[in-house]
Structures are given as C-alpha cells and as structure tokens.
Amino acid sequence: MFEYISAVKTVAELMCCSAITAPKGKGVNLIYTKIFEKEEKDKVADLMEKIGKEKNIPFFIRDAKNVRDSLFVVFIGTEVKPRKVPFCGFCGFENCEKSAKAGAYCAYAVGDLGIAIGSAVKVASMHNIDNRVLFSFGKTAIIGGFIPSIVKLGYGIPLNVSGKNIYFDRKM
C-alpha cells in the first residue's frame, strides 16, 4: 500500500508557504503558520472535546474526532496590530490609535488572514488533499497556548487522504 503521509506533509508545508506569500495589506506580514501532527495534534483535539463538553458545543466534539482522524492540521493565524492606514476606519474606529486603545482587531489583519487561508486551501485542493477550515481548532490552539500568544485569530485546516472525504456529511 502506498504511504500518503510524506505527500500530505509536503502539501502542508506548501500550504504554509502559500499563506505566508499571499498578498498582505501594506505588505506587512503578520501571518503565523504551524503544522500540527501526532501527539500535539491529538492534544489539541482532546482540549477541543473538553471545551465542547464543558460549554455544550457539539461541533467542537465532532471536529475533535475529525482532527484525530487527520494526518496533519495546518494552523494559520495572525497578529492583529494596526497598519496605520490613513482614513481607513474599517475596524469601526476613527483611527488606529483609537482602535488600539479599544482593543479592536485591525481589519487589514483579518482580511489578510482570510486571503492566506484561501491561498492555503487552494494548494490542498490542487493536490487533491481532503481538507476543511475549522474555527474550533484555531480557537482551541490559541486558548490552549499551542501557538505564540501574539497570535489572536486563527483557524485549523485538517488534512487527510481517503476514499471518502471525512470532513463532509458529518454527524453531530
């Protein structure tokens, strides 16, 4: 039987490259990537399940099973530092100083994260690797301290190869 692990790991690495090289507002890269595998991946899944049970969030529990059944999870996140774009206000505040004082997230950082994730999943799709973007993994990796504390927003993208995509037609 052909071993898929090295091929999927290569795609995970390419996804991280794609996220980092995706276009950024003002050319400032605040994107952070990490590939979770084996025990560390399963520790995040354990915490996802715990959160799901404690907070009565069934999709965290369902997603934890998907994470355990995956070969890797690519985490893509971002810092949320203001870019100091004049006359912006997309964060809901008049300027970056007021936004920073209020603890708001820079709209450029949020937009850049979306573009980076889109670029990464495009790579997975081009290589026919099953994937799905999971808020639950990203939130758990952040609050669980699995990534640097400067990263405030992020998502996980589990990766797998099978005859049936495990990330769709899922039951709660």
N, C-alpha and C positions, 0 to 999 in steps of 0.2 A: 504494500500500500504506500502510495506517495505521501510524504510528510509535508504538511502545509505550513507548519509553524514558522520556518525560516522565510517563506514567501510572505506570510502575513506580517511578520516582524519588519521586513523590508518595506512593505506598504505603510505600516505605522510610522516608520522613520520618514518616508516620503511625505506622508500627511503632515508631520511636524514641520518639515521643510516648507511645504506649501503654505501652511498657516503663518510661518514667520515671514515669508516673502510676499504674502498677499499685500495689496495696497493699504496704506495707512494714512490717516489724516495728518497733514503737515509732515509726513514722512517720519513720524515718531513711532518706534516700535515699543509697545508696552505688552505685547503678547508673550505668554508663557506656555510652553508645552511640556508634557511629560507622558511617557508610555508606562502604563501600569501593567504588571504581569504577575503571574503566580501568586505567592503568598500576600504580597502587598495589594494586589487586585482583590483578592478574597477578603482581606481585612476591611477594605472599603465596602465590599458587598455585605459583610457582617454588620457594619455600622449602618448601612442603608436599611437593612432588615430591622435592626433595633429601633431606628428612628421611625420606620413605618409602623411598627407595633406600638411604640410609646405614643405616637401622635395620631394614630389611626389614619395612616395614609397608605392605602393598599397598593398604589402604584410603586411606592418605594420598595415594598416587599417583592412585587412582581419583577421590577427592574433588577433587584439584587440577584434573583435567580438567573436572569439574562447575563449579568456580569460574571457570575460564577461559571456559566456555560460558555463564556467567550474566551478566546485565546489571549487577547490583549484589550486594553482600553486606552485610547488616546485622550488625554485631558488637554483642553485648550482653554486658557483663561487670560485675564487681563488685569493690569492695574487700572485705576480709574482717575489718574491725575489729569487736571485740566490742561488743555492745549494752548490756552490763551489766544484763541481766535477772536479778533475784534468783531463786534456787532453780531455775535452768534446767538446766545440765549437758548439754544436747543435743549439745555438741561432744565429749563424752566426758570432760570435766574437771569438777572440783567447782565452779569459779567462773571468771569471766572473767580474773582475774589469772593463775591457773594455766594457763589456756588460752593466753593471750598469751605467757607465758614459754615454753611448749612449741611455739609457732608454729602452733597449731591454727587452723582456719578456723571462724569463728562460724557456727553452724547457721542463725541468722536470715539472715545474708548469703547463704548457699547457698540457703535456701528462697526468699528474695526474688528471687534470680536466676531460679529456676525459674518463679516466678509471672510475672516480667517477660517471659521468653521465651514462655510460654504466651499472655500478652496480645498480644505482638507477632505471633506466628504466626496468632493468631485474626484479626488485621487483614488479614494477607496472604490468608488463606483467604476472608474475607468479600468480598475484591475479586478472587477467582479468580486470584491470582498463585501460580504454582508455587513451592514452597519446601521446604526440608528443614533441620533443625537439624544442624550439623556441629561435633562436638568438634574434629576435625582442624584446621579453620580457626581456631577460637578459640585452641587451644593454640599454633598457629604464629604467630598475630598477637601473642600475649603474649610468647613466647620470642624472636620476631624484632624486638621493640621497636617494633611498629607502633602501639601504644597506650601510654598512660602506665604507668609501672612500678608505680604503686599498685594497678592492676587485676590481681588474682591469678587470677581464674577468669573464663572467658568462652567463648562459642560464636559461631559464624558461621551466618547464615541466608542462603544464596544465593537469589536471586530471578530468575525467568525467565518468559517467556510463549512457549508453543509448543503445537503440536497434540498433543504427547505429553510428559508430564512427564519431564524428563531426570534427575530425582533418584530415580526408582524403576526397577526392572528393570535395575539397573546391573550390569555385569560387572567383575570384579576385573582 
